[in-house]
């Protein structure tokens, strides 16, 4: 995946990917390699993956002052989401990812490439939309110049990335553990 102006070479061995389709306000997918496969409902992301990816990309930004990318895979065998950091070269505003994981352990062939979680250092809506990778799936862009988690999400189906509200791609809005911890906090005057 090349999101840089000059440079970058396409991977030679790409992972299994999906084709996305919208139907009755729901997104459905099928593996790209199986054109006659039945459409399945697009699985929603757990909030824990959003927090994990966001925290890692924030660390990259704080440490290097650079943007980065995490790939989102659907493990078809175990029916769960997984996030993997691909080998990548990063500069101030772009990255070049090797989707073939050359020199590293690649995700298994049961893992469908269903999206990305990347960072961007601009608030310009057009620039953010242009940063969405060119394969079908859910693509979440974190705005790393903000200290809090600030993201924009897009579904790409074919040529067109479409902005998406969290309820369309997120499994739950609040981490259940965080919610339980919040119940243990009480405001007081002085001790």
C-alpha positions in Angstrom: 0.0 0.0 0.0 1.5 3.2 -1.1 0.3 6.5 0.4 3.2 8.6 -0.5 3.8 11.0 -3.3 7.0 9.6 -4.9 8.5 6.2 -4.4 7.1 2.9 -3.1 6.7 -0.3 -5.0 3.7 -2.6 -5.0 3.8 -5.8 -3.2 4.2 -8.9 -5.3 2.2 -11.3 -3.2 -0.9 -9.7 -1.9 -3.1 -11.1 0.9 -6.6 -12.3 0.3 -8.9 -9.3 0.1 -12.6 -8.6 0.0 -15.2 -7.0 -2.2 -17.7 -4.7 -0.4 -21.3 -4.1 -1.4 -24.0 -2.0 0.3 -27.5 -3.6 0.6 -30.4 -2.1 2.6 -28.2 0.2 4.7 -25.9 -2.7 5.6 -22.4 -3.5 4.3 -21.7 -7.0 3.0 -18.5 -8.6 1.8 -17.2 -11.7 0.0 -13.6 -12.8 -0.6 -12.2 -11.3 -3.8 -10.8 -14.6 -4.8 -14.3 -16.3 -4.6 -16.5 -14.3 -7.0 -19.4 -16.7 -6.6 -19.3 -16.8 -2.8 -22.4 -15.8 -0.8 -22.3 -12.2 0.6 -21.8 -12.0 4.4 -22.6 -9.1 6.7 -19.6 -7.0 7.3 -18.4 -7.6 10.9 -18.2 -4.6 13.2 -14.9 -3.7 14.9 -14.5 -4.1 18.7 -13.6 -0.9 20.5 -10.5 -2.7 21.9 -8.9 -2.8 18.4 -9.7 0.9 17.9 -8.0 1.8 21.2 -5.0 -0.4 20.5 -4.4 0.9 17.0 -5.0 4.5 18.1 -2.6 4.2 21.0 0.1 2.7 18.7 -0.3 5.4 16.0 -0.2 8.1 18.7 3.1 6.6 20.0 4.6 6.6 16.5 3.5 10.3 16.1 4.9 11.3 19.5 8.2 9.4 19.1 9.0 10.0 15.4 6.6 12.9 14.4 5.4 10.6 11.5 2.2 9.0 10.4 1.8 5.2 10.1 -0.6 2.4 9.3 -2.1 -0.8 10.8 -3.9 -3.4 8.6 -7.2 -4.8 9.7 -7.9 -8.5 9.0 -11.0 -10.6 9.5 -9.9 -14.1 10.6 -12.6 -16.2 8.8 -11.7 -19.4 10.6 -12.0 -18.0 14.2 -14.6 -15.3 13.3 -12.7 -12.4 14.9 -10.9 -9.2 13.9 -7.1 -8.9 14.1 -4.8 -6.0 13.6 -1.3 -6.3 12.2 1.4 -3.7 11.7 2.9 -4.3 8.2 6.6 -3.5 7.4 6.5 0.2 6.3 8.7 3.2 5.5 7.3 6.4 6.9 7.9 10.0 6.5 6.3 13.2 7.8 3.0 12.9 5.8 3.0 9.4 4.2 3.9 5.8 4.4 4.7 2.9 2.1 3.5 -0.5 3.4 4.6 -3.9 2.2 1.4 -5.9 2.1 3.4 -9.1 1.4 5.2 -8.8 4.8 8.5 -9.7 3.1 11.0 -10.8 5.7 8.3 -11.0 8.4 5.6 -13.5 9.5 2.6 -12.7 7.3 -1.0 -13.3 8.5 -2.3 -16.7 7.4 -4.4 -17.2 4.2 -7.5 -17.4 6.5 -7.1 -13.7 7.2 -9.0 -11.5 4.8 -7.6 -8.0 4.4 -10.7 -5.9 5.3 -9.3 -2.5 5.9 -6.8 -0.2 7.6 -6.3 2.0 10.5 -3.9 4.8 9.6 -2.9 8.2 10.8 -2.9 11.6 9.2 -1.5 14.9 10.3 -4.0 17.1 8.6 -7.6 18.1 9.3 -8.3 18.8 5.6 -11.2 16.6 4.7 -10.2 16.2 1.0 -6.6 15.2 2.0 -7.9 12.7 4.6 -10.3 11.1 2.0 -7.5 10.9 -0.5 -5.4 9.1 2.0 -7.8 6.1 2.1 -6.0 3.0 0.7 -7.2 1.7 -2.7 -8.7 -1.6 -1.6 -12.3 -2.4 -0.4 -13.0 -2.4 3.3 -13.3 -0.1 6.4 -10.6 2.5 6.6 -10.2 4.5 9.8 -8.0 7.6 9.8 -6.8 8.9 13.1 -6.1 12.7 13.3 -2.8 12.5 15.3 -2.5 16.2 15.9 -5.3 16.0 18.5 -4.5 14.6 21.9 -7.7 12.7 22.3 -8.8 9.9 20.0 -10.2 11.7 16.9 -10.9 9.5 13.9 -12.8 9.6 10.6 -14.0 6.3 9.0 -14.7 5.4 5.4 -16.1 2.4 3.6 -14.4 1.9 0.3 -16.4 -0.1 -2.2 -14.7 0.0 -5.6 -13.5 3.5 -6.6 -15.5 5.5 -4.0 -14.7 6.0 -0.4 -17.8 6.9 1.6 -17.8 8.6 5.0 -19.3 6.4 7.7 -20.7 7.0 11.2 -19.4 4.9 14.1 -22.6 2.9 14.5 -22.0 1.4 11.0 -18.6 -0.1 11.8 -18.2 -0.2 15.6 -19.3 -3.1 17.7 -19.8 -1.1 20.9 -19.3 2.6 21.6 -17.7 2.2 25.0 -15.1 -0.4 26.2 -17.0 -2.5 28.7 -13.9 -2.6 31.0 -13.6 1.2 30.9 -17.3 1.5 31.7 -16.9 -0.8 34.7 -13.9 1.2 36.0 -15.8 4.5 35.6 -18.4 3.1 38.1 -15.7 3.1 40.8 -15.0 6.8 40.6 -16.8 9.2 42.9 -16.2 13.0 43.1 -15.4 14.3 46.5 -14.2 17.5 48.1 -11.0 17.0 50.0 -9.9 13.9 51.9 
